Amino acid sequence: MSEKTKSDRAEVLAANKAFYAAFRAADFEAMDVLWSRNREVTVFHPNWPGISGRQDVMESWFRIMIEGSPPDIEPAAPVVILTRMTALVICDELIGDNRMIATNVFVKEDGAWRMTHHQATQLPEPASQGPESGRG
């Protein structure tokens, strides 16, 4: 792995951590800085319809973080898929005893990694492997 790739990977992971820190702290200004201003942005919050367009996406974050109550959420086990100008971070989201899966997409914009997409969904309960599951 080249030094540039290592550096970009570290920057993407830092941006991903900053996203979750802003979310946990209900720091709307920090969240706003993290999102792209030059690209189309989208978000799929759990149990919400998809939202696109920067104004609507940021309004959704305002509703969750300022008007609502943001969860005590921690990212875990991030996997980074990196290209020259785009990065995907696939990670678990830990909220108490609940575990979700998230995909966060970042683009290189004005020298920094900015979000263009966030999608989180509940993971299904693992199926039983015993005879009562119908598989035995």
C-alpha positions in Angstrom: 0.0 0.0 0.0 1.5 3.4 -1.0 2.0 6.2 1.5 -0.7 8.2 -0.3 -3.2 5.4 0.0 -2.4 5.0 3.7 -2.8 8.7 4.2 -6.1 8.8 2.3 -7.4 5.7 4.2 -6.5 7.4 7.6 -8.2 10.6 6.5 -11.4 8.7 5.5 -11.5 6.9 8.8 -11.0 10.2 10.6 -13.9 11.7 8.6 -16.0 8.7 9.4 -15.2 9.0 13.2 -16.0 12.7 13.0 -19.4 11.9 11.5 -20.3 9.7 14.4 -18.9 12.1 17.0 -21.0 15.0 15.6 -24.0 12.7 15.5 -23.5 11.6 19.2 -22.9 15.1 20.4 -25.8 16.6 18.4 -23.3 19.0 16.9 -25.2 20.2 13.9 -22.5 22.6 12.8 -19.9 19.9 12.7 -22.3 17.6 10.8 -23.0 20.3 8.3 -19.2 20.8 7.6 -18.8 17.0 7.0 -21.3 16.9 4.1 -20.4 17.8 0.5 -21.5 21.1 -0.9 -20.6 20.3 -4.5 -22.1 16.8 -5.1 -25.5 15.3 -4.9 -26.1 13.9 -1.4 -28.5 11.3 -0.1 -29.4 9.7 3.2 -31.4 6.7 4.2 -32.2 6.8 7.9 -33.6 3.6 9.4 -37.4 3.5 8.8 -37.4 6.7 6.8 -37.9 7.1 3.1 -34.7 8.1 1.2 -33.8 11.7 1.2 -31.8 13.5 -1.5 -30.6 17.1 -1.9 -28.3 18.9 0.5 -31.0 21.1 2.0 -33.4 18.2 2.7 -30.6 15.9 4.0 -29.3 18.5 6.4 -32.9 19.2 7.5 -33.3 15.5 8.3 -30.1 15.7 10.5 -31.5 18.8 12.2 -34.7 17.0 13.0 -32.8 14.0 14.5 -30.1 15.9 16.3 -31.7 19.1 17.5 -35.4 18.5 17.6 -35.0 14.8 18.5 -32.6 12.9 20.6 -29.6 11.4 18.9 -28.6 7.9 20.0 -25.4 7.0 21.8 -24.0 5.5 18.6 -20.5 4.1 18.1 -19.0 2.9 14.8 -17.2 -0.5 14.8 -15.3 -2.7 12.4 -15.0 -0.2 9.6 -14.0 -1.5 6.1 -12.7 1.1 3.7 -13.0 0.8 -0.1 -10.9 3.5 -1.6 -10.5 4.9 -5.1 -8.7 8.1 -6.1 -11.6 10.5 -5.3 -14.3 8.3 -3.6 -14.3 6.2 -0.5 -16.9 3.8 1.0 -16.9 3.0 4.6 -19.0 0.0 5.6 -19.2 -0.3 9.4 -21.4 -1.6 12.2 -23.3 0.9 14.3 -23.6 0.0 17.9 -26.5 1.5 19.8 -26.7 -0.1 23.2 -27.4 -3.8 22.6 -28.6 -3.1 19.0 -26.3 -3.5 16.0 -26.9 -1.9 12.7 -24.9 -1.8 9.5 -24.1 1.4 7.7 -22.6 2.5 4.4 -21.0 5.9 4.3 -19.7 7.4 1.0 -17.1 10.2 0.9 -15.7 12.2 -1.9 -12.5 14.3 -2.0 -13.6 17.9 -2.1 -11.4 20.9 -1.6 -8.7 18.7 -0.1 -11.0 17.0 2.4 -13.2 13.9 2.5 -16.8 15.0 2.6 -19.9 12.8 2.8 -22.3 12.3 0.0 -24.3 9.3 1.3 -25.2 7.6 4.6 -27.4 4.6 4.8 -28.1 2.6 8.0 -30.3 -0.4 8.5 -31.1 -2.9 11.3 -29.4 -6.2 10.9 -31.7 -9.2 11.0 -31.6 -11.6 13.9 -29.4 -14.6 13.1 -31.5 -17.6 12.1 -31.4 -20.6 14.4 -29.3 -23.4 13.0 -31.2 -26.2 14.9 -33.8 -28.5 13.5 -36.6 -26.2 14.7 -35.5 -23.7 12.0 -36.7 -26.0 9.3 -33.2 -26.6 8.0 -32.5 -29.9 9.8 
